[in-house]
Amino acid sequence: MIDTIFAALPASFVAGVVEEPQVYYFSLGATKKTVRLDAQSCTVEEGRTVAEADCVCKTDESFFASIWNDGYRPSMGDFLSGKIKSNNPTALQLFLRAFGKQ
């Protein structure tokens, strides 16, 4: 299921939402992906392909699927409990908007 989500990202990308290039690294259990966004494009790479990403997101696959498919938005409690971890939660919001999700 997670691979299907990431495979569909380039086609569902909304051009113009991201103003500056951004690199995201997702560690979702066994799934590791690097996603590069700029004003016009989205590319998805297997594994960690950068030394430092602008935004790192660590959670499990089912929690990520809930965010993506069900519209769940992590609460402060989710971050404080460690259910989801990120060095840049604001960038995660931008990531969702770049694919038409609020």
N, C-alpha and C positions, 0 to 999 in steps of 0.2 A: 504494500500500500504506500509506504513512504517513497519508494523508488518511483512509483507512478506520479506522486505529487511533484517530485523534483523534475521528472521528465517533462511534465506539462508546464513548468515555469516559463520557458522562453515564449511559448505561444500565448500565455495569459498575461505577459508583462504589459504594463501600461506606460507607453513612452511619455516622457516629460515630467513624471512624478519625481524622479531622482535628479537632482541638479548637479551634484558632484559625484564622481565615481566612488563606489562603496564596495568593499569586500566583506562578505559574511562567511563565517565558518560555523557549520552545524554539526554537533556531536550528539547524535540521537541513538543512544545505545550502540548497537553494532554499525549503524549507518553514519558515515562521515562524508560531508559534502562541503565544497567551497562554491559560493555563488557570487559572481561579479555582476554588479549593476552599474550602468551609467545612464545618461539621459535617454539613450536610444536603444539599449540592448541589455539582455540578460544572458549570461552563460553559466552553466552548471558543470562543475568538475568533480570527479571522484576523489575522495580523500581530502586531506589538508594540503593545499598547494601553495600556501603562503606562510611565511614565518609569523607575520602578525596581521590579523584581520581587523577591520574597523569595528566589527561586531562579532562576538562569539556567543553562541547559544548552545547550552547544554541542557538536555532534558531527555525523557524517554520517548520512544516512537509514538506511543498511544497518546501522550499528552500533546505532542506536536500535532498529531492528527486531529485531536479535539480542537485545537486552536485553528487549524487550517480548514477543516471540514465542517465543524459545528459552530464556529464563530465564538468559541470560548476565548475570553481575554484574561490573561493571568493577572491575579490580584497581587497586592503588596505581600500578602501572606504566602502566596506561591513562591515568590522570590525569597522571602525571609526563611521559609522552611527548606529551601533548596530544591523544591520540585522542578523549578526552572532556574538556571543560572545564566547571567549575561553580564558582560562588561559594559554594555551600552543598551539598556532597555528602550531608550528613545529611538535608536536606530532600528530596533525590531518593529516598532510602530510604522516607521517609514517603509520597511520591507513589506509589511502587510498592505499598505496603501499602494505600493508599486505593482501590486497584483489585484487591485480593485477591492481589497478587503479593508474594512474599517475597524 
